[in-house]
Amino acid sequence: MSASNVAVIQGIYDAFAVGDVSGVLGAMSLDIVWNEADDFPYADGNPYVGPEAIAKGVLMRCGTEWDGFGVVVGELLDAGDTVVALGHYVGIYKATGKPMRAQLVHVWRIAGGKAVRFQQYANTLHVAHVTGLDLSEPGH
C-alpha cells in the first residue's frame, strides 16, 4: 500500500514538471489541507484548503512570478501513509532577476489514494533573499 502512496506523490511531481496542473490537482483530495513554510512568500494564505485554493494561492503564483520555477526531487521517503520528499526549488524570480536553488522538505499524507495534507519546509532565508521579502516585518 505505501508503494502506491509513493507513486501518488511521484505522479504529482511528474505532472508539475510538465505543467499539468489538472494532473497535480487531480491527485489531491477535495479537502486537502496545504501549509507553506512559515516565512515562505506564499504562506500568506495558510492553510490552503482544497485544490482550487492551492491552484490560486500557490501554483498560479509560482507560474507567474518565476521563470523556470521547478521542484527537483532527490529522494522520496516511504513512511506508510506519509511520504517525505527531499530536494530543492529552482527558478529565477522575475521581480529581482535573482536565481534560486533552495533546499526543501515536503511532508505528504495520503488517504484513499489521494493527497490529504501537505507541509512544506524550505530554506526561507534564501528565498527571502531572492524575492526581496523582508523577514523583519510582522508576520514574517
C-alpha positions as CSV (number, residue, x, y, z in Angstrom):
1,M,0.0,0.0,0.0
2,S,2.7,2.5,0.8
3,A,4.5,1.9,-2.5
4,S,1.3,3.2,-4.2
5,N,1.4,6.2,-1.9
6,V,4.9,7.0,-3.1
7,A,3.6,6.6,-6.7
8,V,0.8,9.1,-6.0
9,I,3.4,11.7,-4.9
10,Q,5.8,10.9,-7.7
11,G,2.9,11.5,-10.0
12,I,2.2,14.9,-8.6
13,Y,5.9,15.9,-9.1
14,D,5.9,14.4,-12.6
15,A,2.7,16.4,-13.5
16,F,4.1,19.6,-12.1
17,A,7.3,19.2,-14.1
18,V,5.4,19.3,-17.4
19,G,2.9,22.0,-16.3
20,D,0.0,19.6,-16.0
21,V,-1.9,21.5,-13.3
22,S,-5.0,19.3,-13.6
23,G,-2.8,16.2,-13.0
24,V,-1.4,17.8,-9.9
25,L,-4.7,18.9,-8.5
26,G,-6.4,15.6,-9.5
27,A,-4.2,13.7,-7.1
28,M,-5.4,15.7,-4.2
29,S,-8.5,15.1,-2.1
30,L,-11.2,17.8,-2.3
31,D,-10.5,18.8,1.3
32,I,-6.7,18.7,1.2
33,V,-5.0,21.0,3.8
34,W,-1.8,22.6,2.4
35,N,0.6,24.6,4.5
36,E,3.5,26.6,3.1
37,A,6.6,27.0,5.4
38,D,6.5,29.9,7.9
39,D,8.1,32.9,6.2
40,F,7.8,31.5,2.7
41,P,6.3,34.1,0.3
42,Y,3.1,32.0,-0.2
43,A,2.4,31.3,3.5
44,D,0.1,34.3,3.5
45,G,-2.8,32.0,2.6
46,N,-2.1,29.3,5.2
47,P,-3.8,26.9,5.4
48,Y,-5.0,26.5,1.9
49,V,-7.9,24.1,1.8
50,G,-8.9,22.3,-1.4
51,P,-7.3,22.1,-4.8
52,E,-8.8,25.4,-6.0
53,A,-7.2,27.4,-3.1
54,I,-3.9,25.7,-3.8
55,A,-4.1,26.5,-7.5
56,K,-4.8,30.2,-6.9
57,G,-2.6,30.8,-3.8
58,V,0.4,28.7,-4.8
59,L,0.6,27.2,-8.2
60,M,-0.5,30.2,-10.2
61,R,1.8,32.5,-8.3
62,C,4.7,30.1,-9.0
63,G,3.9,30.2,-12.7
64,T,3.5,34.0,-13.0
65,E,6.2,35.2,-10.5
66,W,9.1,32.9,-11.6
67,D,10.9,32.0,-14.8
68,G,11.7,28.3,-14.8
69,F,10.3,27.5,-11.4
70,G,10.8,23.9,-10.7
71,V,10.9,21.3,-7.9
72,V,13.8,18.9,-8.1
73,V,13.2,15.9,-6.0
74,G,16.3,14.0,-5.0
75,E,14.6,11.3,-2.8
76,L,11.1,10.2,-1.8
77,L,11.0,8.5,1.6
78,D,8.2,5.9,2.2
79,A,6.7,6.1,5.7
80,G,3.4,4.3,5.1
81,D,0.6,6.9,4.8
82,T,3.2,9.6,4.9
83,V,5.6,10.3,2.1
84,V,8.6,12.7,2.5
85,A,10.2,14.4,-0.4
86,L,13.8,15.8,-0.2
87,G,15.0,18.2,-2.8
88,H,15.3,21.8,-3.9
89,Y,13.4,24.6,-5.7
90,V,14.9,26.2,-8.7
91,G,14.0,29.3,-10.7
92,I,14.6,33.0,-11.4
93,Y,12.4,35.4,-9.5
94,K,11.1,37.8,-12.2
95,A,10.9,40.9,-10.0
96,T,14.5,40.8,-8.9
97,G,16.1,38.7,-11.6
98,K,17.8,36.6,-8.9
99,P,18.3,32.8,-9.3
100,M,17.1,30.4,-6.6
101,R,18.3,27.0,-5.6
102,A,16.7,26.4,-2.2
103,Q,16.5,23.2,-0.2
104,L,13.1,21.8,0.6
105,V,11.4,19.0,2.5
106,H,7.7,18.2,1.7
107,V,5.7,16.0,4.0
108,W,2.7,14.5,2.4
109,R,-0.2,12.5,3.9
110,I,-2.1,10.1,1.7
111,A,-5.6,8.6,2.3
112,G,-7.7,6.7,-0.2
113,G,-5.1,7.1,-2.9
114,K,-5.2,10.9,-2.7
115,A,-3.0,13.6,-1.0
116,V,-4.9,14.9,2.0
117,R,-2.2,17.0,3.8
118,F,0.9,18.8,2.7
119,Q,3.5,20.6,4.8
120,Q,6.4,22.5,3.2
121,Y,9.7,23.2,4.9
122,A,12.2,25.3,2.9
123,N,15.2,27.5,3.2
124,T,13.1,30.6,3.6
125,L,16.1,32.8,4.3
126,H,17.5,32.1,0.8
127,V,14.0,32.5,-0.8
128,A,13.6,35.9,1.0
129,H,17.0,37.0,-0.3
130,V,15.9,36.0,-3.9
131,T,12.5,37.6,-3.7
132,G,13.3,40.6,-1.6
133,L,10.9,39.6,1.2
134,D,11.7,41.4,4.4
135,L,11.6,38.8,7.2
136,S,11.7,41.5,9.9
137,E,8.1,42.6,9.0
138,P,5.4,41.4,11.4
139,G,4.1,38.0,10.3
140,H,7.4,37.1,8.8
